[in-house]
Amino acid sequence: MKKNLFIFSCLIGQMLQAQNLSPIQAVNFSQVKINDAFWKPKMEKVATATLNACILQTEIKTPRIRNFEKVARKQGEKHEGIYYDDSDVYKALEAIAYSLKNNPTPKLEATADDWIDKIAAAQEPDGYLNTYYSLLGLDQRWSDMEKHEDYCAGHLFEAAVAYYNTTGKRKLLDVAIRFANHIDETFRLANRPWVSGHQEIELALVKLYRTTGQDRYLKLADWFLLQRGRGFGRGVIWDQWKDPAYCQDSHPVKEQKEITGHAVRAMYLYTGAADVAVQTGDAGYMGAMKTVWEDVVQRNMYVTGGIGSSGRNEGFSQDYDLPNEQAYCETCASVGMVFWNQRMNALTGESKYIDILERSLYNGALDGLSLEGDRFFYGNPLASNGSHARREWFGTACCPSNIARLVASVGDYIYAQTDQALWVNLFVGSETKLNLGGQEVNIRMQTAYPLNGKVGIKIDPGKATNFLVHLRIPSWVSNAAFAGDLYTARSVAPNKLQVMVNGQIVAYKSEKGYAVLERTWQPGDEISFTLPMQVQKISARQEVSASQNKVAIQRGPLVYCVEGVDNGGDAWNFILPETAKFSEKNSTVGTEAVVALQTQALFYEPGADGKSIKTVLKPLTAVPYYVWCNRGNKGMQVWLPQKIKGLRFVE
C-alpha cells in the first residue's frame, strides 16, 4: 500500500510537468559564473581566509580529521571531540567544492582529495561511516536517535554531490552511495522505525536522488519524513528531555501547523519536506509547509530574516517573543531559511519566498561572517552593549563551515527555470547558459546591487526563440517590508517597476510577484530596469513588545543598524525624531563599500532626578547590519528608539 501511494504521488508530479506546471528547478551553482562586485570578493574571502580557518581547525587544532585516521588504523584508539564533529568536515568539503568552481586552486583541491581518501578509508565494509561509533563500538550504533548519525550522513551526501558537480570525481560520491544504501537497507527496507534527532538527511537524500537518478533515495527521504509524530522517538530528546517538539516530532509532518523547537532542525526538516513535495507533488507536504511558513514569517521572524529567538533551545519560544539584545538568531538557522525558502519558491512559483530568502541571506546569515572572512558569529543579536564579538572558532563549530558553504554557493539562488521559462530571483552579476524554448541561451546579468538598483540582463539565444522571463519584483519596491503583517514600511510611496527591452519601455504581466515578459527573444536582446532603493522606516506589530516605539531602517534588501564607532561611541542614548529623514553617503567599512545613511537625532543624558533627560541634536549615522562589529566591539542597535517611556525633556 505504501509503495502504491508513493508511486501515485510521483505520478502527480509527472502530471504537473505535463501540464507545464512542473516544479521550478534552481540553476545549479556549477552552471553559473559569478562576477558580481558585491558577492565575488566575499566568495574569494571564503575560498582563502574562511576555508584556511576551517582547514586549520579541522586538521590541526581539533581532532576531526584525526578521528578518520584512527578508524582506518583499527588500533582500538578513542574518539576525540564531540560525536557530531564529522559533519563539520563534510560541510567544509562542500564549501571547498563550491569554491573550486569559483576559484580553482590545485592546493585546495589536493587538500579535499586527501580528506576524501581518509574518509573513504574509514568506511566500514557494510557502508556505515561514523567515526564516533566506529571508535566507540559498532555494537552501539543506531541506538540513540539524537546522536546525529544520519545528520552526519546527510552532510556527507551533500558534500559528495557538490564535489562531484564541481570536479567530476566520484570517490566521495561512491562513499555516499554505499552509506545511503546501508541506511536504506537498515531502516526502510527492514521496516525498522527511526526518527532523526537532528534533521538533514532528508534534503540530502533528495540531492543524491537528483544526482544518481536512483529513486530509492527519494523514497528513503519520504520514509524519514513519515516517521515523525508517530511515537517512534528514542534517545535523549524523548527519554530524558521529554520534548519531541524540540525536533519537530510531536505531530506528523503533514499535520504540522506551527513552528516549534530547535530552529536549525526545523529548517532542515522543512527543506527536505519541500524537496520531496517538489519531486512528488504531494499535497500534504505542500499544505503543511505553507501553514508553517506563515507561522514563521508572520509571528516568529526578526526583521533581519533571522529566526530562533531563544538561546535555551536554540530555537523558538512563543509567538512575537523577539527580544533584540538577547536574540539568539543562530547563523545556521538563517542559512536554513535560505534553503527552505528556495524550495518553497520552487513549489509555488511565488516571489514572496525569495523575498524572505534575500532578507535572510543579506542580513541574518551574512552577518555571521566577518568582512575579513576569518571570524564568525554563532548568534546574531539585533542590539549590543559592546559585549558581543566574532570568534575564530567554536566548540560546536557548525556555523563557520555553514556560512562558508552558503556564500560559496550563492550561484545556486540566482536563477531558476523550466523548459519554457527563466526566473531571475536574485540580482547578482553573473553569467549562465541554459536550454530555454529548445534553444541554448546565454544569459548575462550586470548590476551594482545592493549599492544601487540598476540591473541589466542580456538575453542571447543562438536564434530567435520564444520563452518567458520572470523578473522578481522585491516586496519592498511596492511598499511592503515583506509578506505578512509582522513588519510594515511607513511613509514610503509604492512604486511600479518600469522594465525596458532594448531601451524601450515594455508592458509586462504581474504574476506571483514577478514581472513576466513573453516574447520571441532575439540574439543580443537586453532587459534593463532600476529598482528604487528608497530608505524605508519599518515598524513592528504591537505584539512585538521589544520593538515598540522604535523603527528599523531598510534600504533595498539591507537592514541598517546604528553602531557606536560611527557615532562618537554612543549607539544607545539617542532618540530618532519621527520626522527624521535620511540622506545617503557613499562610504566604506574597512574595505567594504557601503551606502551609509545619515540624519539628525536627539542624543541625551539622564537628568539628576533619573526621570528627565537633557538632549542635544547631533548627526546620526547608520550602516548595513551585516558589517557591524568589524571595527571593534562597540554598541549597536537595529531598532532605533523614537520615544523613551517615562522620561521627559528639559532644557
N, C-alpha and C positions, 0 to 999 in steps of 0.2 A: 504493500500500500504506500509506504513512504517513497519507494522508488518511483511509483506511478505519479505521485504528487510532484516529485522533483522534475520528472520529465514534462509534466503538464505545465509547470511554471516556466521551464525553459522554452516550451512551445509558445507561451505567451510572449516571451521576449522576442522570439523569431517572428511572430505575427506583427509585433510593433515595428520591427525593422522592415518588414514587407510593406507596411503602410507609410513608410518614410517617417515613422515616429521612433526610429531607432535611438538608443541611448547615445548621447553625445560622447565622443571619445576625446580625451585630452591628448594633445600632441605631445609625444614623449620628448623629454629633455635632449635625448640623443639626436633628435631631428632639428634642434633649434640652436642657432649660434647667437650668443649674446654680445652686443657691442654697446650696451647702454651706459651712459655716463654716471648714472646712479648705482646700478647693480654690478657692472663689471668690476670696478675697484673692490667692492665687497667680496665678490667671488674670488678675486685674486688674493685678497687677505685671507680668506678661508683656505685657499689652496696652499698658502705658505704659513702664516702665523698660526692660524687656528689648527690646521692639521699637524703642524710641528708640535704644538702643545699637546694635542691628542696622542701623537706618536710617542712623545717623551713620557707622558704619563702611562701609556699602555705598555710600553716596552721596558722602561727603566724605573720609574718612580713608583709604580704599582705592579702587582704580580699577575696582571691579566693575561699577557702572553705566556708568562712562565707556567701558568696552570695548564695550558695546552701542551707545553713541552713535557710537563710532568706526566700527563696522561699517556703520551706517546712512549715515554720511557718505561712505564709499567713497573716501577720500583717501589710501589706502596707509599709514595710521598703524600703529604697532606695538602689539602686545598687551602689557598690563601685568599683573603679578601671576603667579599660578600657573594652570596650564592647566585646573584643575578649579574655578576660582572661580565660574563661572556657577551651580554647584549651590547656593552659599550664597544667591544672590539668589532662587532658586526656593524654597528652604526658608523663607526669611524671608517670601516671599509666601504660602506655605502657612500659616505661623503667623499672618500678618495675616488670612487668610481665616477661620481658626478664631476669632480674637479679635474680628473684626467680628460674628460670630454672638453671642458672649458680651457684647461691649461695643461696640455700634455707634458709630463715630466718623467723621464726614464727612472730617476731615482725614486720618485713616489710610487711608480708602478712596480718597481723592484721590491719596495717595502711591502706593498699589497700582496705580491706574489709570494713573498717569504711568509707572511702571515697565513696566507691560504694554504701553503704547504704544511704549516704546523697545525692548522685547523683540521685539514684532511687526515693527517697522521693521528689525530686524537679521536677520530670517529670509530665507534665500536663496530664489530663485524655485522651486527644486525641493523646498522644505520643510525643508532642512537648517538647523540652528541651533546654532552653537557659536562663541563669539567667538574662541577661541584659533586655530582653524583658518581661520576666515573672515579673520582678520588675518594669519596666518602664510602662508596659501596653500591654497586649496581642493584643489589637486592632491595635498596631503599628508593629506587627511582619510581616515579609516578605514584607516590604515596601521599603527597600533600599538595593539593591543587593550588596553593598560594606560592609555591616555591619557584615559580617563573620558568619552569622547563619549556612550556610551549611559548611563552613570551620570548625567551631567548631564541627559540627555534624560528619564530616569526621574523625577528630581526636578521637572522641568518638568511632566510629566504629572500628578504628584501635586498640585502647586500649582494646575494648571488645573482639576482635578476639585474640589478644595476650594473654590476661588474661585467656581466655577460653583454648587456646592451652597449656598454662603452668599448670593451676590448674584444668581444667575441670569444673570450676564453671560457671554457666550460668547466674547469676543475671545481670551482666553488659551486656552480650550478648543479653539478652531478652530486656533490656532497649534500646539497639541499634536497635534491630529489630523493636520495636514499633515506634521508631523515624524515621527509614528508611521508614517504611510503611506510616507514616504520610506524609513524604516528597513526596513519590511516589503518594499518593492519592491527595495531594495538587497541584502537578505540572504535572507530566507525564500523569496520568490518567485523570486529569481535562483539559489537553491541555492548561495549563497556562504558558506562556513564562517566563523563568527565566535564567539569566546569573550569574554564580558565580563570585563575585568580587575578591575573593581570592580562587583559585582552591585548592582542596584537597579531596573533596567528591568523585570525580571520581575514584581515585585509591582506596579509602577506600571502596567504594561500590563493587569493584571487589573482594577485600578481603572478604567482607561479603558474596558475592555470592559463593566464593570458600568454605567458611566455612559451609554455610547453604544449598547449592545446590539449592537455590531459584533463578530462572533466572530473576525474576522481578528486582533484584538488578543489574544484568549485563545490562539489558535493560535500567534501570534508569541511569547508568553510561554513556552508549552510548547516551541517551537522553540529558544529561547535555553537553556532548561534541558537539552535533549537534546544540545546542542553540547559539553557539558563531559565531560572524561575521554576524549576520542577523539583526542587528539594534534593538535588544530587550533590550539593556542595559539601566537601570535607576538607578539613585543614584549619589553619589558624583563623582565617576570616570567619568561618562558620562555627567552628567548635569552641574557640576561645573568645573571639570578639563578639560573636552572636550578631553579626551585622552583614547579612548578604547584600543589602543595598549599597554597601561600600564598593562592591564590584558589580553593581547593577544586576544582581541575581535574585532580587525579591519578586520579580514578575517575568514571565516570558517576554522576549524582546518585542514581539508583535503586539503585546498588550501594554507596553510601557508608554507613559504619558508625561512623566516629569523627570527632570534631571536629578540624579542623586549621587552621593558618594564621591569617590576619587575622580578628579577631573580628567586626568590623562587616560585612565582606564576607560572612562565613558567615551572620550573622543575616539579612541582606537576601536572600541566596540561598534560605535555608530558608523564609523567609516567603513568597517567591514560589512555591516548590515546594508549600508547604501551600495557598496560594491556588489554584493550578491543581488540586490534588487535591480541594479543596472543590468546585470547579466541575465537575470531570470524574469524580470518584470513582476516580481512578487508584490502584490498589492498590500499584503500585511506589513511587510517591512517598509514600504513606501509611506503608508499611513502613519505608522509609529514614528518614523524619522521626522516627518513634518510636524507632528504634535510635540515631540521632544524638542525639536529645534526652536519652535515658538516659545517654549518654556525657557530655554536658554537665553534667547535673544531679547525677549520681552520682559524678563524678570531677573535674570542672573548673570548678565554680562556687563563688564566695565566699558566705559566709553572708548578705551584703547583696544577693545576686542579681546581683552584678557578675561579669563574665567577661572573660577575656583577661588573664592574669597577667603576660605578658612585654612589656616595652617594646621589645624588639629587633624584634619583628614585629607589635607592637600586637595580639597575639593569644595563641595557645595554645602551650604548650611540651610538657610531658609530664603524664600523669595525676597528680593530687594535688600538683602544684607550685603552691602557693598562698601565696606569701610575703605578709606583711602590709604592712610599711613600703615594700617595693618593688613592691607591687601596682600594676599599670597600670590595669586596670578603666576603660577609656575610657567616658566618658558616653554616646557614641553607641552603644556595644555594649549598654549597659543599655537604651537606647531600643529597640534592635533586639530585645532579649529580650522587651520588651512586645509588639512587633509579632508576633513569631514565636509566642509562647505564646497570643496571642489566636486566631491561625489554627489552632493545634493543638487548642484547645478547640472551635472550630467543626467541626473534622474528627471529633472523638471524643465530644464532649459531656461530657468528664471534667473535674472541677473542679481536678485537680492542676495543670493548665496555668495556670489563673487564679491559683492559689496562687503559682506562680513569677512570673507577671506582676505580681501585687501586691507581691511581695518586691522585684522589680527596680524597680518604679515608686516605691514609698515610700522606698526606701533607695538602691540603686545609681544610679538615674537622678536622683532629686530632689536628691541631694547635689551634683549638678553645677551647681546654680543657687543663688546667694546669696539670703538672705531679702529683700534689697532689690531683687533681680531684675536687677542690672547687673554682676555679677561671676560668673565661671564657673570650674569645674574641667574640665580636659581628662581627666586621670587622677584616680582616686578611691581613694587608699590607705586601708588599714584601720589604719594606725598612722603617727604622725608625730612627729618630734623638734622640731617647731616651724618647720621649713623650708618647709612647704607653704603656699601661699596662692592664693586665687582671683585670676584676672586679668580685665582688662576686654576682652581680645580675644586672638586667636592668629593666627600666620601662616597655618596651616591651621585655618580657622575653622568647621569642621563642627559642633562641639559647641554653641555658643551658639544658633544657629538650630534645631538639632535638639531641644534640651531645650525651647526655646520652643514649637515646634510640638507636642511631646508634651503639655506642661502645658495648652496652649490647647485641645487636642483630647481631654481626658480624658473628655469625654462619649461618645466612641467606645467606651469599655470598660466601661460600667456595666451596660448591658442587652443582651440578645440575644433572638432569637425565632425560632420557626417560625410557621406559620399557627395552630397549636393550642396553643402553649406559650410561656411567658415564662421567661427566665433572668435572675436578679439576681446579677450577678457581683461587682461592687464596691459597697461601702456608702458612697454619696455622696449627699448631699442634692440632690434633683433632681426634675424633672417631665418626663414624656413622654406621648405619645398614640399608641397602637398599635392595629392591627387584629388582634384575637385571637378565635378562635372565630366569625369572621364579623361581629364587632361592634367598633365603635370603643371603646377602653378608655382612660380617663385613669389614669395611674399617678403617684403622688407618694410619694417617699421622704424621710423626715426622720431625721436621725441626728447625733450629735456625734462620730462615728468619725473618727480613731482615738483621741481622748481618752477616750471610753468606748465600750462595745459595744452601747448601746441603739439599736435600729432599729425604725422604724415604716413600713409601706408601705400606702398607701391604694389599693385597687383599686376603680375606679369605672366600670363599664360602663354604657352607655346603658340596657340592660335585662339581666335575668338571663341569664348566658352561661356555658357550661361550657368551661374550658380548664385547662391545667396551669400551675402556678407552681413553678419550681425555685429554691430559695434555697441559695446556696453555703454550705457548712459549712467554714470555713477549716481546714486541716490542723492548725494549732496548737491548735484547740479540743479535738481528740481526742488531744493529747499527742504529735504528730509535728511536728517543726520544718518539714519539707516532704518531698515524695516522695523515696524513695531512702534510703540509709544513710550518706550523706556526713556529715550532721549529725543529731544526735538531741537531744530535750529530756530533761532529767534531773529526777527527783523532783517531777513535777507530775502530779496525778491526772487521768485523762482525764475529759472532760465529755460529756454528751449534750445537744444543743441542745433547749431547750424552746420550742415555737412555739405562739403563740396567734392565734386569729382572733376578732375582736370580743370580746376579753377572756377567751375560753375556750380552755383547752389543747386542742389537736387532735393526732391521730395523723398521722404522715406516713410516706412510704416513702423509705428511704435508697437513693439510686441515683447511682452515679458521683460521690460526694462532695457530692451535693445533697440537701436535704430537699425532697421533691416533694409538693406539695399538689394534689389534684384535687377540684374541687367546682364547683358552679354558683354563680358569683360574683354577688352582688347589689350594686346601687349602694350605695356607701359602706362596703363591707367593708374591714376593716383588719387587716393582719397585723402582729404585733409579736413581737419576741424580743430577747434580750440575749446577746451574745457575751461569754463570760468572758475578761476581759483580765488573766489572771494573769501574773505575772512568771515567765519561763522561763530556766533556765540551759541553754545549748546547748554540747554537746561535739562535737568533730570526730573522725572516724575516725583511727586511729593512723597511717595512711599520710600524713596531712596533718601533716608534721613541724613546720611553722611554728606550729601552734596546739596542740601537745601541752602538757599540764599547765596548760591555760588554759580559760576558759569565755567564751562570748559571752552577752550578756543581751538578751532579747527580751520585749517586752510587746505583745500583739496583733500587728499586722503590722510593728511598728517594731523594728529592731535598735538597740541603745544603744551608746554609747561613753563613755569617761571622758576629759574634756578638762581641761587644766591650769588654765584660767581658773576652773573651779568648785572646784578642789582645791589652792588655795594655789600655783598654778603648776606643780604636780607631777602628771603623768599617767603616770609610769613607775615610780617607786620605791615600789611597794606590792605586797602580796600579799593576795589576797582569800581569806579562810578558806573552807574547803569548807562550813562550816556557816552562812555568811553568809546573812541573809535581808534582802530589800529592802523598804522602805516607800515609798509613793507620796506625792508632794507636787506640788500644782498650782503651776506656776512659769511663767516667761517667759524666752525667749532673744531679746533685743531686744523686738520687738512680738509675737513668735510665742508663742502659748500652748502649753505643753508639760506633760506629766507627767514630772517628774524622779524618779529613783529614788535612794534613799539607803540606805547601810548603813555598817558599820564595817570598816575594813581595816587591815592592818599596814603602815605606812609605814616605810621603812628607809633606813639609810645604811651604806655598806660599812665594815667594820671595818679596823683598821690592817693586819691581815695579808692583806687582799684576799680572804679566804675567808669570814670571819664577817660577820654583819650585826646592827646594832643596830636594834631596832624600837620603834615607838610606835603604839598603837591610836588611829586618828583617823577622823572621818567621811569617807565617800567618796560622791561624787555622780556619777551618770551621766545623760546627756541623749540624746535621739534622735540617731542618727548623721547624719541629713540636715541638722541645724542646726549642726554643728561648723564651726569656722573662720569664724564670723560676728562674733566678738568679739576679733579679733586672732589672730596666728599663734602658737598655743600647742601644746604637746604633746598627743597624742591616742592612745588605744588602743581598739580594739573587743574584742580578745581579752584578757581580764583574767587575769594570772598567778595560779595557786594554789600553785605550787611554784617555787623557784629552784634549779635543779640545781647541785650542788657547793658550796652555801653552807650555813652552819649559824648558828643563832640564838645570841646571847649576851645576858646581862642588861646 
